Amino acid sequence: MIELPSLLFSAGAKGAPYLTFGVSRDGASWGAAALALLTLGISLHRPSRAWLATLRPAPVLAALSVSAAALSTAYVVHYLHGGPRIVDATSYFLEGRALSHGQVWFSVPEPRASFHGRFLLESERGLAVLFPPGYPLLLSLGFLLGGPMAVGPVLAALLVPASYGVARGFGAERVTAYAAAALGVVCAALRYHTADTMSHGLCALLVASSVALFLRPGRAAALGCGFALGLLIATRPVSGLCASAAVAWASRAGGSERFARAVGVLPGLLFLVWHQHTLTGDWLSSGQSAYYAVADGPPGCFRYGFGAGIGCWFEHGEFVRARLPEGYGATAALGNTLRRLALHSADITNFAPLSLLVPLGVWLGRRERGVRLAAFVIVAVIAGYVPFYFEGSYPGGGARFFADLLPLEHALIALAAARLAWLSKLVPTSLLGFALHTSHQHELLAEREGGRPMFKPELLAERGLTAGLVFVSTDHGFSLGHDPGVSDPRSGLVIARERGDALDSLLWQRLGRPPAFRYRYDPLAAHARPSLVPYRPAALTRVEGESLYPPAGVSGGLAHPETRAEPCVSRQRALRLQATSERPLSVSLRLPPLSGLVRRPSTLVVGWLGEQPPRVRWRGGQLATAWVRGLPAGGPCGVLELPTLPSEAFERPSELEVEAQGASGLDYLELVPERKSVDN
């Protein structure tokens, strides 16, 4: 295997599969190579080419649609191993399941910290996933019909006629449009995005549909174009606004069609605004911004734009440290864009050199209105993501921010290849590109994080488990397993997060001590094997600091879980508290009802880390303690005690307020019964 170094990538990325060529050990790549030889033979056979030209669109598009759906289904089985893999996909999965129950916010039992976690917003209404609602709404239909993983293959089938329509709108002949649609079928990046529960497959369909409908006359087509753009805005706002701007530019002339498009946009736009207000209480604030405001930092780290302070240190910490050491400026933005384009060049047809036909297709078809519109959409979307600091690329998904453009690019490539009399070689070359080049990236996706989804309901079904309480240890596993429609372990399976502290026991007791199990999965293992074992939570009185992440509120810095090496640290994990300015960091932590831990007046003991002890107070309703500051411990770990409180003070949720200077950590909280005095 040959590794190609590149100035666009760091030394650590030189061995990435997108920069490698060679024979793959994966059977799918061998199948692609065999199919490439077969299609090449057919393309060289003149009678076969002549016969293809005589076929009507319906049977050709039907065959290609079935092939696309079948390949996306095969991708689910072969590469995803049966279910969503990356954390975004699992979060979309949970959001779609919640919407299938008619819920944006879904309630969970106390302690709520047994359910709250990554990519989830929390309020008194319960929990909500942070992503825009367009794709989850479609995914909810899959849940209602009993097949959420079938949504992607259905999108794959619909992309075929959409791609064909785009090419025909560019003025292409039927055979050229067939080639554009066929390029979409063999495009491995599209197979991933119509397999995993990510939003880009839907976005690609909406972009293609909006362009194809724009190029058709009539108010009905204009209304459909607007509706597609509106749903695109509700799915990925940046892509939607960029595509809408391009369409607005192309439809500068007034008239009823322009009005119909504007009317069509409204439902999706209003849906997004309503959803944002439901999540954040603000019509124009996104769920992502609300989440990162408390779950990451420094303050304002997650936003579009340029300057210092952009780039979140926890969720994207490795990338920010490597790429944005001095903030997000012109150089960092240029590097981001070039890396995205380099990856995207291989995504388009599995073979990067073929991507050069995209600008050539624009040039050759520049007199066509549709080609000019497509070029504007492509440039607008690429430019639209320049102000976003995170590269957003990963194995299999490629440069996913640009995946929405793939059908337009396939049509442009087919247009250029037809002018160059090279049309018949496109599909064989794309298949060989996958076999020898991009298949390595999809193998990496298949093998990452243990090589399988982090929650498999089949394992529970094999045990005949239909009710009870199941604790999982991963964010992915929780999002895949938790059903917002199930809250009673006597009638169904309640999936919660295993914290390994007092929260497990509190939840188990509150739910009536049902049969409980631990779903074990180690994503760091090369080939992880899930297991299910009975679990009786221990009667502990300590809540680990990291179990309360994300906090209810943060200002002046950030708080996030951190692994610690000091032997005195409880379970070698803590909630890191880091001020990012001269003023103190202020953190508010929501505590669940703790009355089940003790039955008499108790003292709340706080374990902390660092040279500068934090200042802490407890609040519950109208009752509050005074601020208490810990004393220097002479080592990495210390303890401070709050005043004794009556047992009824812990019967309802309460709040722990923490102020810290510099960098420190919250190790644990423990409820200790009041010590009784002894008379001599």
Secondary structure, 3 states (H helix, E strand, C coil): CEECCCCCCCHHHCCCHHHEECCCCCHHHHHHHHHHHHHHHHHHCHHHHHHHHHCCHHHHHHHHHHHHHHHHHHHHHHCCCCCCCCHHHHHHHHHHHHHHCCCCCECCCCCHHHCCCCCEEEECCEEEECCCCHHHHHHHHHHHCCCHHHHHHHHHHHHHHHHHHHHHHCCCCHHHHHHHHHHHHHCHHHHHHCCCCCCHHHHHHHHHHHHHHHCCCCHHHHHHHHHHHHHHHHHCHHHHHHHHHHHHHHCCCCCHHHHHHHHHHHHHHHHHHHHHHHHHCCCCCCHHHHHHHHHCCCCCCCCCCCECCCCCCCCCHHHHHHHCCCCECHHHHHHHHHHHHHHHHHHHHCCHHHHHHHHHHHHHCCCCHHHHHHHHHHHHHHHHCCCCCCCCEECCCEEHHHHHHHHHHHHHHHHHHHHCCCHHHHHHHHHHHHHHHHHHHHHHHHHHHHHCCCCCHHHHHHCCCCCEEEEECCHHHHHHHCCCCCCCCCCCEEEEECCCCHHHHHHHHHCCCCCEEEEECCCCCCCCCCEEEECCCCCCCEEEHHHHCCCCEEECEEEEEEECCCCCCHHHEEEEEEECCCCCEEEEEEECCCCCCCCCCEEEEEEEECCCCCEEEEEECCEECCCEECCCCCCCEEEEECCCECHHHHCCCEEEEEEECCEEEEEEEEEEECCCCCCC
